[in-house]
Amino acid sequence: MNLTERDLKVIWHPYTQMQTAAAPIGIVKGEGACLYDEAGKCYIDAVSSWWVNIHGHAHPYIAQKVAEQLRELEHVIFAGFTHKPAVELAERLLDLLPANQRKVFYSDNGSTAIEVALKMCLQYWHNKGEQRTKIVAFKNAYHGDTFGAMAVSGRSAFTNAFEKLLFDVEFIDLPTEQNISQLKSQISNLKSQLSCFVFEPLVQGSGGMIMYEAIWLDELMKHCKQEGIFTIADEVFTGFGRTGKSFASDYLLQQPDIMCFSKGLTGGTMALGVTTCTRQIYDAFLSDDRLKTLFHGHSFTANPIACAAALASMDLFVEPSTAANIKRITEQHRVFATQVKHHPRIRTVRQTGTILAMEWETGNDTSYFNSLRDTLYQYFLRAGIVLRPLGNIIYILPPYCITNEQLSYIYSTIQQALDTI
Ligand code: PMP
């Protein structure tokens, strides 16, 4: 039996309708932007394996650093103990972030980084003896699949089955010049109940690669600050270069109170989540009263191997060649976007940095369940490219090491699909 056959007997895959989905492809090796199946066929990973990979697969430098760490210390409980990779990563991360970020809390993934952020804000007010339990979020947002993260995500097919169990959230539209005043009033009207405002800065990923302008987000953040409402930047997807700058928050004048990271944090090598916060938030948990403790922690909090992977990834991230690659991809995307934007099958093209999204015209509304998705997905797989359309929206966000030849091949395959499907 090959990997696929063995898999089908025992495994239940994420975001997969197991009755109708095509059998999964067994991958045995990764190198650069390529994933290789059992027969040796290369698939160019144009979606960075769910947006996590930034330097390419099985990167030898990260592998070496992880192997060294494995021989030193694989794990230790992170309550009452600490270790060098966790301390060093926190120091180096805070150096890269807005100056108001002062403390690092580790967890396991993007969803848990969000859970921690929400709990920090909610308990902040609890510790201060105030009843501020409501949260503001954007319609169409996606912050993860655990219950708190789901609650602050837009209500959709993903959340339907759990709707009654999700806590109440004030959902607002994405800010524009036209609606900014109304959004501010919507927030002010609830201000005595509001704890925090959580958002994906500049790009709503899972919601369809929806992009919006930094200037209006800045306005909203400024307003929240004036009203004493904390802001949480969910940089799980946008962090580590995706938007062209190190963090999407680098496009903003306002500094968020809390920031969340995962995915590219370890270069896509290990599962790790980080929630950073200001001194003000941290201080509200300092007390002789033990009930004011942040009671949150996962068994694998600050796993040394994951921290070592993140440190190695950061070494690569700060090399000038990475910034040059991000710029190169951004420019190539721009040229391709200009080429395809007038194609009759293209409804809209949008780009922020290394993220390029194209909404296909299908005669139907744009939807995650658009049937074009499966046709396109299979078409690109046959061509040796991993693109996972969100319904009728296809997007490219490759590892930064992708070559010009690989990029050109992806563009020309998309062009062919536009002309033939
Ligand atoms: N926030 C954002 C913006 C995301 O895109 C994602 C994952 N796609 C998450 C949170 C959840 O991260 P994870 O899948 O690691 O739980």
Boltz pocket constraint, residues with backbone or C-beta under 6 A from the ligand:
constraints:
  - pocket:
      binder: B
      contacts: [[A, 50], [A, 109], [A, 110], [A, 111], [A, 112], [A, 114], [A, 142], [A, 143], [A, 144], [A, 145], [A, 200], [A, 205], [A, 206], [A, 234], [A, 235], [A, 236], [A, 237], [A, 238], [A, 262], [A, 263]]
      max_distance: 6.0
